[in-house]
Structure formats: C-alpha cells, structure tokens
Amino acid sequence: MGFGASLTESSGYVISTLPQEDRTALLQALFDPEIGLGLNLLRQPMGSPDFALSMYTYDDLPEGEEDFPLSRFSIDRDRRFIIPYLKEALGVNPELLIMASPWSPPAWMKTGQSLIGIEGGRLREDCYEVYARYFVKFVQAYAEEGIPIYAVTPQNEILYAPPTYPGMLMSAEEQARFVSEALGPAFKAAGLGVKIFCYDHNWDGKDVVLEILRHPDALRYLSGVAWHHYGGAPSAMSEVHEHFPDLEMWVTEAGNGRWIGRGSFSATFREGMREAIEIFRNHASALILWNIALDQHNGPIVFENTANHGLVEIVVDSGSRKGRIREPYRSGWYVLGHFSRFVKRGSYRIESNTLAGSVGHVAFVTPSGEIVVVVHNPFFSTQRGVVRIGGSSVFLELPSGAAATIVVR
C-alpha cells in the first residue's frame, strides 16, 4: 500500500515558518512520485496528539457541559496548520491515502472528564454512539474540504494512559464492542466506505489483537491491524497473519530519536533500515513514520520531551518565527526513500534467501514487473557479495551501516 509519515499540527506549524518557495519545494520532495520520495500515505491525528501547539479535540466544552447532538463540532482548528498542507500534498500526489487516529475523545465523553490519558479514564458507555457519530462528522467534514479519509483506527495506543498528553485506555473487549456496536454501524448507516483498523499499538500486544479479532461481531467491520514499533518484534504481525490472513497489517507509527544511539544519524539509520526490512518480511503492507517535520528542539510539543526526530528539522528563529531547513535531512527520510521511490503501490514481496548471519534484505515485484531488492549492512565492517536475481547478478560492496536499492527491469 505504501509509505508515509504524519503531518501533525507541530509539523504543519514548522512548515508554515518556511518561505513559500521552500514550503512548495519541501512538499514536492516529500510527495512527488517522480522527483521526490513519492510518499503516498499519511496518518493524521484526530485532534491533538503530543505533537501539537496545545491540547484539543473537535468538540471541547467547558467543564460540566455535554454535547450529545454534536452541535459544537468543528474542525476549524485544523484549518490553520494541517488542512492547507494536506490539500497541497494531495495536489502533488493524488494517489495519497489518508488514515486518521484519535489520541482522545472529547473530555466530556470520558469517565475522568480529562483529555490527559492517566486522568481521563475510559470512554463512557453512554457515549459509544455519540463518539461514533463524532467519527462520521470528522470524515464528512474532511471530505467537504476535498480530503478523503481512507481508514481510521478507534484509538491510538490503547494500552497506554500517558501522564502528560491526550490518551485513553481501551481494553480489547471495549474496542471490539465500540467497533461492532457503534463505529461500524455508524459508518455503514452514513454510507461511508472508510476502513477500520484495530489496535494501533505495539507489537508486544499481540494477544490483545487476537482477542479483538476473535470477537464475532467486530471482525466483520475490520479491514486490518495497525501496529507501532516501540515494543515487541515485527514477527507479531506474522503470527496474527497466520490466524487472519485476509487482514492488512500496517505499521502506522514508527518514530525514532534520541533513544537510539543518542539520536546520531548513523545509529538511527542503521536501526531504521534493519527494522524496515523486518517489517516487510513479516507481512506488513504499509510503513508510516511519525512527524514529517519538527523544529530544532524536536517540537513543538504539549509537554517537556525532546526525544523524537521528524523526517526534516526546521530551525525556527524564536524572534521572527522564520524557519530554514537544516540539511542533511534526518535518517528517517533516507530509510523511507530506499523503499518509497522504487516499491510502488500494488507491489508484492517475493521470497529472498541468504546465508545465515549475512546482510539484511527484502525483495519485491512491482506492478510493472520490476524486481526491487533493498539491502542493508547492519555490521560494523564492510560487506561484499553478489545479489543474484534470475539470470542477473549484481556485485555489492556495502560499507558498515550502508544500504542499497537494486532495481532489475
């Protein structure tokens, strides 16, 4: 299906600080399939994640008030730093597909009456139906802006209640019930062909995924499983695939930053390539990294955390609020590029073998019949070898940590 990242409010804000010509050039470099990375997927937060200028949803109310008719629902907050760039990205690449994930429902829909995960509690049972209509209104409002939503997940990171930013715990039973009793029927009644992916959390929660999928009424509304990479191993996707081979496996958030080799380019690139190869060797059909762009402090963010990297670092002057792109780009840009520029939507992974303990690799056949092989040297010494594809052979000499993409036409 493709490759992408997230155009968070933080990303949109720092992009807005660039001169117009630099903004245009950056979006072309990201999304243009001919001259750029050709990214064709975006995962958009519904309301604020941690990377935003402040916390918000689309129906925030004074404490003690409720809005079951959703009469005060509005996506106006997104019109400043998100919607304009989504439209421009779609103009650069009309094949772009957008999925959406909420970090929290409006506070009044939660037992704890707070957006913050650890304080907010869970989705009120009497709010299942209104929260499903909230999703419908979001999809319809974005469609009116010319931005179609391809898929949603019911909740970001259902097993984590963050102490400092929006979030919400959701058990397997709660998610299965919300999908089967509210969200799925609401989409069907509204005539929306939006896909629903469950879970949206780490590989180490495989048993939770299986519990959701084994719910008899939820499965009929689900098209896939969304995964994150912060815990567990990619093999979890293969284990779920064995039980549910018709479901898509998407990695919807794979961030990197200071926790990997103190954030050095070499360490984050090495880890990113190693993991991306394993992701596609374990039945994933999509890889979406985290923020498209962040500033020199790895923000803005709603709490004190500067660990994450964007694909691009934009240095924003604190006085003038004018920005400039720092080059080279962050390692995630190049990790995606080794795949996204060559492995087109509709490609299939094909089997590729190697000697044990050798370089990492994954191979694809594209819709046009090209064979694409991505090779990465994870070792701390140069590796030399031959890649054989049918009757063709390519000699490679890969320095430590280096990657190569081979295309056979």
C-alpha positions, -999 to 999 in steps of 0.1 A, spaced: 0 0 0 28 24 6 49 46 28 44 78 47 45 98 79 23 122 99 15 158 92 8 167 129 -1 202 140 36 206 151 47 196 116 23 220 99 34 248 122 71 245 115 65 241 78 45 273 79 76 292 91 94 285 58 94 309 28 67 299 3 92 286 -23 108 264 4 74 251 15 65 242 -20 98 225 -27 96 205 6 62 191 -2 73 182 -37 104 165 -23 81 145 1 52 136 -21 61 139 -58 65 103 -72 88 115 -100 112 139 -84 107 132 -46 102 104 -21 67 97 -35 52 93 -1 16 81 -6 3 76 30 -4 100 58 -16 91 93 -34 121 107 -43 127 144 -79 134 150 -74 163 174 -41 168 192 -15 142 199 15 151 220 30 169 189 6 200 188 7 236 200 -19 227 227 -44 200 235 -77 200 217 -104 179 201 -132 188 177 -159 193 204 -142 208 235 -166 222 261 -165 240 295 -163 216 324 -197 201 332 -212 206 298 -221 179 272 -230 180 235 -247 148 225 -261 164 193 -225 174 184 -238 209 176 -205 225 185 -184 200 165 -158 219 144 -126 211 125 -117 248 124 -85 243 145 -71 221 117 -76 248 91 -45 268 100 -16 243 100 -30 210 88 -57 212 61 -38 236 38 -8 213 36 -29 182 32 -46 198 2 -12 208 -12 2 173 -7 -29 158 -25 -22 182 -53 14 169 -56 4 133 -53 -33 125 -60 -26 88 -50 -21 99 -14 -42 80 11 -50 94 45 -59 75 76 -69 91 109 -64 82 146 -77 99 177 -55 103 208 -86 111 229 -123 116 226 -136 150 239 -131 151 277 -169 151 283 -172 117 267 -147 102 292 -153 89 327 -125 111 341 -135 143 322 -100 150 310 -81 146 277 -49 135 295 -46 98 295 -39 90 331 -66 114 343 -93 109 318 -104 73 324 -122 54 297 -149 61 271 -183 63 288 -206 35 278 -234 60 271 -211 78 247 -203 49 223 -230 61 199 -221 98 200 -184 91 197 -192 70 166 -211 100 151 -181 121 160 -160 99 137 -187 103 110 -188 141 113 -150 142 110 -149 121 79 -177 142 63 -161 175 73 -127 165 58 -145 152 26 -161 187 23 -126 201 23 -116 178 -6 -97 155 17 -110 119 16 -103 97 46 -93 62 36 -92 45 70 -94 51 108 -84 34 140 -107 38 170 -79 49 194 -42 55 194 -21 32 218 -50 16 236 -27 0 263 -11 33 274 -25 61 295 0 90 291 5 112 322 11 144 303 -8 144 270 -41 131 254 -47 94 255 -72 68 267 -70 31 277 -93 8 258 -95 -29 265 -99 -55 238 -135 -60 248 -142 -23 249 -127 -18 214 -145 -48 200 -178 -35 213 -172 0 202 -164 -12 166 -193 -37 164 -220 -18 182 -212 18 173 -185 27 148 -190 1 122 -228 5 121 -224 43 120 -201 42 90 -225 18 73 -256 39 80 -238 71 67 -227 53 35 -190 57 43 -166 33 28 -139 41 53 -119 11 65 -114 4 102 -81 -9 115 -80 -21 151 -55 -18 179 -29 9 168 -3 -1 194 29 -20 199 39 -55 186 41 -68 222 3 -66 225 -3 -94 200 -27 -113 224 -48 -82 227 -51 -80 189 -62 -116 187 -88 -110 214 -103 -81 194 -102 -101 162 -119 -131 178 -149 -111 188 -175 -124 164 -192 -91 156 -162 -68 155 -143 -88 128 -169 -81 101 -162 -44 103 -124 -46 104 -101 -44 74 -67 -46 92 -45 -42 122 -24 -11 130 9 -16 148 36 5 164 72 -4 169 81 7 204 78 -27 220 80 -63 208 91 -76 174 78 -75 138 72 -112 140 40 -105 159 24 -94 126 32 -128 110 17 -146 140 -16 -127 136 -14 -131 98 -14 -169 103 -48 -167 120 -63 -139 99 -46 -139 65 -72 -116 49 -65 -87 72 -40 -59 62 -10 -53 86 0 -16 87 28 -1 108 12 32 115 37 48 138 75 42 138 93 71 154 130 75 161 151 99 180 175 103 210 168 69 225 185 53 196 223 58 198 218 92 213 200 102 181 230 101 158 223 98 121 243 65 118 226 48 147 190 58 137 196 50 101 210 16 109 181 8 132 156 22 108 168 1 79 171 -31 99 136 -27 112 120 -17 79 133 -48 63 120 -70 90 86 -52 89 81 -61 53 94 -96 58 66 -101 83 35 -93 62 33 -55 66 18 -37 36 25 -1 49 52 17 69 43 51 83 69 70 103 60 98 128 63 135 124 71 149 89 89 179 104 99 193 138 119 223 149 155 223 163 141 214 198 122 184 183 89 202 189 66 220 194 51 195 219 25 198 246 49 185 274 86 186 280 100 159 258 125 165 230 133 128 222 116 124 188 130 133 154 110 144 123 119 135 88 131 171 84 145 195 110 134 231 105 153 257 125 128 283 137 141 317 149 124 325 182 121 362 174 110 364 138 94 329 137 110 324 103 124 289 96 150 273 74 155 236 66 186 220 81 204 196 58 210 167 56 176 155 64 171 132 93 177 95 88 140 86 85 139 105 52 165 82 37 151 50 53 117 57 36 134 67 3 151 34 -1 116 19 -4 92 46 -14 109 57 -45 110 22 -60 84 0 -44 51 12 -59 16 6 -45 4 -28 -58 38 -44 -54 42 -78 -37 70 -90 -15 87 -121 -30 109 -146 -13 146 -138 -10 172 -160 7 207 -155 21 233 -172 41 227 -170 79 243 -140 95 246 -121 63 232 -87 53 195 -78 57 174 -77 26 138 -78 13 126 -81 -23 95 -70 -42 80 -73 -77 63 -41 -88 31 -38 -109 53 -31 -139 73 -63 -134 104 -47 -120 123 -66 -92 133 -43 -64 158 -55 -37 166 -34 -7 198 -45 10 213 -32 43 246 -39 60 240 -39 98 275 -49 107 304 -27 117 326 -38 88 323 -36 50 304 -65 35 309 -77 -1 288 -101 -20 267 -109 -51 230 -104 -54 215 -129 -79 181 -123 -94 172 -149 -120 200 -147 -146 212 -113 -134 240 -107 -109 250 -75 -91 282 -72 -71 278 -51 -40 303 -36 -16 284 -21 13 303 -1 40 292 -5 76 256 6 81 251 14 44 220 5 23 214 0 -14 183 -4 -35 187 -26 -67 161 -24 -95 161 -50 -122 139 -41 -152 
